[in-house]
Amino acid sequence: MIKNISNLGDAAIYCDFGTEVNEKINLKVISYFNYLKKLVKENKIEGITNLTPSYNKLIISFDLSITNFKKITKILETLKVINNNQQDSKNIKIPLCSDEEFALDLISLSKKLKISADEIMDLYLNREYFCYMTGFIAGMPFLGDIHEKIRFDRLQTPRIKVPKGSIGITEQFCNIYTFESPGGWNIIGNTPLKIFDKLNLNNPSLIKPGDKASFYKISKQEYLNWNE
Amino acid sequence: MSDTYFEILRPGINSSIQDKGRNHLYHIGITISGAMDQRIFALSNALVSNDLNEGVIEFAYQGPLLKLKNGSINFVITGNVIFNILRKNSVIEEGKCFQNYLLEHEDQIDIITAKNSVFGYLAVEGGFQINKVWDSYSVNTKAKVGPNNGEKFSSGEKIYIKKSKVKNFINKKINYEKSLDKNIKIIKGTNFDYFSEEAKNKFFKEEFLVTNLSDRMGMRLEGPKLNNIVNTNIKSEGLVKGVVQVPADGNPIILFSDHGSIGGYPKIAVVITADHDMTAQLIPGSKIKFKEVNLDEAEELFKSYLNETKNYIEQIK
């Protein structure tokens, strides 16, 4: 399942699942991640401090005072991980308001792509997305793939502050800014839904790797009256 | 609940509660945080007979001015730090690091500055009355995670102390010798071969300058531009403390405790764990060099690091 295992420094293992970005490879990463997470939770592997899945890599961090690269890779070699994690994935519906107050880059994106703002939103809304990973900032989901016609590079100069709730697109991906943060994605709307809730200590992230998400349009009035 | 607390008269530049760090949450984007200098953090707890992972106050450059209210406490400051103890009878005592003191009602601690270093730690016997968040006391001010709503300390705040009275004060100290090595040992990163032969050579042969753009997230360096001949972006993937990443501008950044959980810049190297503390203490303007070691050497060096820490703790008995 893993193509190559190497060390990332002296306290982490770099598991390479391939170079392409697609659902198939990512599901392998997520299966492996879930499998290891369970073993760690059940104290079956000593010393692992973090597991970080991404599009096609999994990084295993460990406490060098407890274990080391050789000990963990030896365990990894004996594992038989089955690519099977779809049964508990959720489908999350996310309200999106693309009023001009929120859709900071929709007009300029429409000019760059030479298609109307309405068409961009139609292509964006009528689609189900897959969550490849969460991170960068707490709970931020990296979703994909968006329609070929609306793909575009990052902003030339990233924004210093992207408002919380902003929905951005770049290349084949879209994401949701769970906090105000710097960022360079093209912002096409904003959601009033709480994607990350730090007060919900057991389950702070609404969207997890492997989940599906889709967006539906709401008016500015609905946005302002939103009450969870 | 104890009624003994520090009143913050001056918060200092970047003072926050830290412990060893927060684990098992990288996958949702919450980083490890934790003390930047793990050894002297642990020693601060050892000197006041705490569990080595108790929460302490970490400060950077200028530390806080604190007034103790009610009760008495046993405290220590570790680091290379200039501080005074202002007794309530107006006597000013010059403080020494790595040695504990008794502080009483209305006495103040004035942490003036760190000398040739960045971080210092203030530990009190019994610890602070603060609730853990996700199993850790560590505050991440960028992500607003941790106790105190993830904020650094501000003026007028009160920091409650669990133990309200010291019954049996015993002097403890460590003769701490800090190493001044400017050679930072690294293991080659997963994208080392993205860089030109010239860049690889320069990376090991030339000096890099620690810039002002350094904080708990990372340290930006300036030096020879490291020319990437493959791709200046990679598909975002997980990061760890110590990663040396190189964005398109060719200037390396060393990642520290509050780094983002994932990122898309190529990794030229990773600083070995044994050198994390020393690297974090480098002040802006310092000149450093990178030196390559292999995994076995890195593991041996970490064993020596643990032994040294253990020897320091044994001095306390």
Interface residues (C-beta under 8 A of the other chain):
Chain A: S6 N7 L8 G9 D10 A11 A12 Y14 T19 V21 F33 K37 V40 T49 N50 L51 T52 P53 S54 Y55 N56 K57 L58 I59 S61 L64 S65 N68 F69 M133 T134 G135 F136 I137 A138 G139 M140 F142 T178 F179 F196 K198 L201 P204 S205 K208 P209
Chain B: N23 H24 L25 Y26 H27 I28 G29 I30 I32 V133 W134 A143 K144 V145 I187 G189 T190 K235 S236 E237 G238 L239 V240 G242 V243 G260 S261 I262 G263 K267 V270 V271 I272 T273 L295 A298 E299 F302 L306
